[in-house]
Amino acid sequence: MAGGRPREFDTDKALDRALDVFWEHGYEGASLAQLTTAMGVSRSSMYATFGSKDELFTKIIDRYYLGDAAYTAAALDEPTVRDVVREYLHRNVDAITSPDHPRGCLVVGSALRCGPENSAIAADLAERRRTTTRALQHRFEQGRRDGDTTFTLTPAELAQYISTISEGLSVRAASGVSRDELHAIVDISLKTL
């Protein structure tokens, strides 16, 4: 066959399985043995198809933002700032407590477990979280320009606050707090605003 041997595995399924390993163990905690076993590939196949562990993780994070974390983009389309905040936080709770994956947020959990030797991974994850905060801020600025003055906080302050609540919800979810309790926390946060 021209072009070499065909792949003997489904790359999408392999990436989904690797995502779960990284989600459960974080970047540092996910060993190559765990990854290749979960993916059903040899190390050489993993390297040939996905590159290094760093490259695989970057692909996983990109995939995460297009899938499990896509609720952010959907929430930004809500008509008012209050609707954006409510939908963003409640959808966040649903995502971080989904039975389809380990509890918590892949990005937050992985960032919390990165040591100095993986500072580039930690820096990338921090920048991705800042990007989400900036997207919230831009949406809140648009709301303010459109005359939505529901909140007294500046758009930058509100974006920082909502990002902090979101990240805190993730830590709480990973520690076993129930979905209902987390939704109640969101409701309390909305009342305080």
ABEGO torsion letter per residue (X at the ends): XBGEBBBABBAAAAAAAAAAAAAAAEAAABBAAAAAAAAGBBAAAAAAAAEBAAAAAAAAAAAAAABAAAAAAAAAABABAAAAAAAAAAAAAAAAABAABBBEBAAAAAAAABBAAAAAAAAAAAAAAAAAAAAAAAAAAAAAAAGBAABABBAAAAAAAAAAAAAAAAAAAAAGBBAAAAAAAAAAAAAAX
